[in-house]
């Protein structure tokens, strides 16, 4: 039996965030956090979904992308209005330097995530914060919005072994909502 588009999206977002509830929300499932957690738990017990996730995890373990081919998703904040730019670059620090030349306000690099899927993850973030778009790539994000993304990126930067150890120890992924 194949997966629906929504189930496939759930797998993709679960692999990105390590958070079942968040993956269900991003994949388009409806409901409050409790309902989304139940959906995530049910999805993670579905054999076809489990197989896709396990296969992807196994592939990541044995075929990591060379570091020189990785890009980074970044968040840069400007100092006047607190707007946050979401983008991707091979070198976020160089991107910050270039942006700073054209901006009279001080800019600071809030966070980066080095990944082989930088462009896709940037697109996901922009879609997620579409209603908070100010102009171009600049968003009016709250401190909470930024913290949620930073927590997800911390989780995403862990190795599979570190994730499994944290789950085993009860130190669950971002927002403590992993199903």
Secondary structure, DSSP 8 states (H G I E B T S, - for coil): ----HHHHHHHHHHHHHS-HHHHHHHHT--S-HHHHHHHHHHHHHSHHHHHHHHHHHHHHHHS---GGG-EEEEEEEETTT--EEEEEES-HHHHHHHHHHH-SS-EEEEEEEEETTHHHHHHHHHHHTGGGEEETTEE---HHHHHHHHHHHHHHHS-HHHHHHHHHTT--SGGG---
